[in-house]
Amino acid sequence: MTVEVSDAPEAKRYEARVDGESTPAGIAQYIRTPELIAFVHTEVEPRHEGRGVGSALARTALDEARAADLRVLATCPFFAGWIARHPEYQDLLYQSRSKVSD
């Protein structure tokens, strides 16, 4: 099985396709600014679950975020969990620099 992941900026998501299928096997939706990319929802088609599609989405999206020098906000539980299990990506996580308090 071959998983190919590509950015679809017009749809604001990464798409994973398996073995050249035209329909995405999984998607990772995002909101992007010039400094930050927030991953808000990840979905893998049930027939492709457990086959590495989600991991391929996360790895490609995070590698591209690193290359673009973007901070990552993982509001999606899948991305948050994946990053927690892969410490080599934890340096990408957004840290609030605000000193404001109540």
C-alpha positions as CSV (number, residue, x, y, z in Angstrom):
1,M,0.0,0.0,0.0
2,T,1.3,3.4,-1.0
3,V,0.1,6.6,0.8
4,E,0.6,9.9,-1.0
5,V,-0.1,13.1,1.0
6,S,-0.5,16.5,-0.6
7,D,-1.5,19.9,0.5
8,A,-4.8,21.2,-0.9
9,P,-4.6,24.9,0.2
10,E,-7.9,25.8,-1.6
11,A,-9.7,23.3,0.6
12,K,-7.5,24.2,3.7
13,R,-6.5,20.6,4.2
14,Y,-4.0,17.9,3.6
15,E,-5.3,14.9,1.7
16,A,-4.0,11.3,1.7
17,R,-4.6,9.0,-1.2
18,V,-3.9,5.3,-1.1
19,D,-2.6,3.5,-4.2
20,G,-3.5,6.4,-6.6
21,E,-7.2,6.4,-5.7
22,S,-9.0,9.7,-6.7
23,T,-11.0,9.9,-3.4
24,P,-9.0,10.8,-0.3
25,A,-8.5,8.1,2.2
26,G,-7.9,10.7,4.9
27,I,-7.8,14.4,5.4
28,A,-6.3,16.8,8.0
29,Q,-8.0,20.2,8.0
30,Y,-6.1,23.3,9.1
31,I,-6.3,27.0,9.6
32,R,-3.1,28.8,8.5
33,T,-1.6,32.2,9.2
34,P,1.8,33.5,8.1
35,E,3.3,32.3,11.4
36,L,1.0,29.4,12.6
37,I,-0.8,26.4,11.3
38,A,-3.6,25.0,13.5
39,F,-4.7,21.4,12.8
40,V,-8.4,21.3,13.7
41,H,-9.7,18.0,12.4
42,T,-8.3,14.7,11.0
43,E,-10.4,12.0,9.5
44,V,-9.5,8.7,7.9
45,E,-12.0,6.6,6.0
46,P,-13.0,3.5,8.0
47,R,-11.7,1.1,5.5
48,H,-8.2,2.7,5.7
49,E,-8.0,3.0,9.5
50,G,-5.1,1.4,11.2
51,R,-3.0,1.3,8.0
52,G,-0.8,4.4,8.6
53,V,-2.9,7.0,6.7
54,G,-3.2,9.2,9.7
55,S,0.5,9.0,10.5
56,A,1.3,9.8,6.9
57,L,-0.9,12.9,7.1
58,A,0.7,14.0,10.4
59,R,4.3,13.4,9.3
60,T,3.9,15.2,6.0
61,A,2.0,18.2,7.4
62,L,4.4,18.6,10.2
63,D,7.5,18.3,8.0
64,E,6.0,21.0,5.7
65,A,5.3,23.2,8.7
66,R,8.9,22.8,9.9
67,A,10.2,23.7,6.3
68,A,7.9,26.8,6.3
69,D,9.1,27.8,9.8
70,L,5.5,27.6,11.2
71,R,4.5,27.0,14.8
72,V,1.9,24.3,15.2
73,L,-1.3,24.4,17.2
74,A,-2.7,20.9,17.6
75,T,-6.3,21.4,18.5
76,C,-7.2,18.1,16.8
77,P,-6.9,15.2,19.3
78,F,-5.3,13.0,16.7
79,F,-2.5,15.5,16.0
80,A,-2.0,16.3,19.7
81,G,-1.7,12.6,20.5
82,W,0.6,11.9,17.5
83,I,2.9,14.7,18.4
84,A,3.0,13.5,22.0
85,R,4.2,10.1,20.8
86,H,6.8,11.6,18.5
87,P,9.0,13.9,20.5
88,E,11.0,14.9,17.4
89,Y,8.0,17.1,16.5
90,Q,7.3,18.7,19.9
91,D,9.6,21.7,19.1
92,L,7.0,22.8,16.5
93,L,4.3,23.3,19.1
94,Y,3.0,26.9,19.6
95,Q,3.8,28.4,23.0
96,S,1.9,31.5,24.0
97,R,4.2,34.4,24.7
98,S,1.6,36.5,26.3
99,K,2.4,37.9,29.8
100,V,-1.2,39.1,30.3
101,S,-2.9,37.8,33.5
102,D,-6.1,38.6,35.3
